[in-house]
Amino acid sequence: MTISTGPRRAPAAPFDRFHIDDMVGGWFVGAFTPAALHLDVAEVAFKRLIAGQTEARHVHLRATEVVLIISGSIDVSGTAMTSGDIWVVPPGQPSQATALTDCALVVVKTPSAPEDKYPA
């Protein structure tokens, strides 16, 4: 004897799904909303800059910021950097970045301190 359980449905995905376009400024991990993962210890972003775009000179008073260039080249506070380069900015050190070409970056800040960004 066969028991019918109704139409077959695909199982629910075993994970939560998000899209980078739904995040604010590319930030997708940290102590803010929306976030794919809420953490107090770090923030993570995927950023794209177009050639000529400048991120305003700023400083973090509490957080250390680490940036990995996935693709492209960028001027960071007067130093040219390219794909694969990483720079680390400690708390209290001002920085400014200008994309020399279209760029893709991964940015990590620790701790997560969404309000810790000041003009420098």
Secondary structure, DSSP 4 states (H G I P E B T S, - for coil): ------S--PPPPSS----GGGSBTTEEESSSSS-SB--SS-EEEEEEE-TT-EEEEEE-SS-EEEEEEEESEEEETTEEEETT-EEEE-TT--EEEEESS-EEEEEEEES--TT--EE-
